[in-house]
């Protein structure tokens, strides 16, 4: 059975199914992280004292992680571009890099969290640590989710390139949109938690 | 939105320029933080730079600059709702009626 509009746009929306779907999902994700950013604002406004992020958190290491995630965004776009230009090897190379960079980000976060625990700083230690772990923790879970999807598309999912290349191209575009959103959240999370 | 190989080939250059811009803006963000500006100015400046970076990712990497209008409208709507939800408790001190009590 053929599902319509998996490749070509619907005339009414001008979008193929997955693209509408992913944007609706990302809109809900904006509400999710938006809610947490709002919590941060109210917690900070209501606090007598609020530490400067850099006095507790490691700015250089988080800057490195920011560069890692931004790099993973360009690699995922280049992976999609490779497919659009019918270059499957370019797709594989850049999707692999995207996934690798994602794991580097996770590794750095694991190190960061470990360092905090080592110094007796836990989510329960203070309001700042609570909101820090909650927001970065939720972000980490989103990274893991994205890695699972990207690994699937690099691995078994890539079979669709042979059977239905245009549909596969759209799947990669949609996976890329999710990955960019995760990067976008970090672009705001980094200065808010670490630099202010 | 065209996916033709030729069009994408041209777009790759744009993506790379945006990538370099993002790296530069990250450096700017960090450098500004070391200036130890007063809190209010620091917040405004940091969020301003972050918005530009986010805007670049959204417009170019996420193809929003060439996307159908309805998606952009959806996102604007989402952001307005988020701002409204944020403003509501903020305004309660000034306008007690908003507490709905």
HADDOCK unambig.tbl for C-alpha pairs under 7 A between the chains (distance, minus, plus):
assign (segid A and resid 14 and name CA) (segid B and resid 68 and name CA) 6.69 0.50 0.50
assign (segid A and resid 27 and name CA) (segid B and resid 75 and name CA) 6.32 0.50 0.50
assign (segid A and resid 27 and name CA) (segid B and resid 78 and name CA) 6.23 0.50 0.50
assign (segid A and resid 31 and name CA) (segid B and resid 82 and name CA) 6.46 0.50 0.50
assign (segid A and resid 34 and name CA) (segid B and resid 82 and name CA) 6.41 0.50 0.50
assign (segid A and resid 38 and name CA) (segid B and resid 86 and name CA) 6.05 0.50 0.50
assign (segid A and resid 67 and name CA) (segid B and resid 23 and name CA) 6.74 0.50 0.50
assign (segid A and resid 74 and name CA) (segid B and resid 15 and name CA) 6.97 0.50 0.50
assign (segid A and resid 74 and name CA) (segid B and resid 19 and name CA) 6.43 0.50 0.50
assign (segid A and resid 77 and name CA) (segid B and resid 61 and name CA) 6.47 0.50 0.50
assign (segid A and resid 81 and name CA) (segid B and resid 8 and name CA) 6.12 0.50 0.50
assign (segid A and resid 84 and name CA) (segid B and resid 3 and name CA) 6.22 0.50 0.50
assign (segid A and resid 84 and name CA) (segid B and resid 4 and name CA) 6.91 0.50 0.50
assign (segid A and resid 84 and name CA) (segid B and resid 5 and name CA) 5.69 0.50 0.50
assign (segid A and resid 84 and name CA) (segid B and resid 8 and name CA) 6.85 0.50 0.50
assign (segid A and resid 85 and name CA) (segid B and resid 5 and name CA) 4.44 0.50 0.50
assign (segid A and resid 177 and name CA) (segid B and resid 62 and name CA) 5.67 0.50 0.50
assign (segid A and resid 180 and name CA) (segid B and resid 62 and name CA) 6.84 0.50 0.50
assign (segid A and resid 184 and name CA) (segid B and resid 54 and name CA) 5.65 0.50 0.50
assign (segid A and resid 187 and name CA) (segid B and resid 50 and name CA) 6.11 0.50 0.50
assign (segid A and resid 187 and name CA) (segid B and resid 54 and name CA) 6.74 0.50 0.50
assign (segid A and resid 188 and name CA) (segid B and resid 50 and name CA) 5.78 0.50 0.50
assign (segid A and resid 191 and name CA) (segid B and resid 46 and name CA) 6.37 0.50 0.50
assign (segid A and resid 195 and name CA) (segid B and resid 33 and name CA) 5.84 0.50 0.50
assign (segid A and resid 196 and name CA) (segid B and resid 42 and name CA) 6.84 0.50 0.50
assign (segid A and resid 196 and name CA) (segid B and resid 43 and name CA) 6.43 0.50 0.50
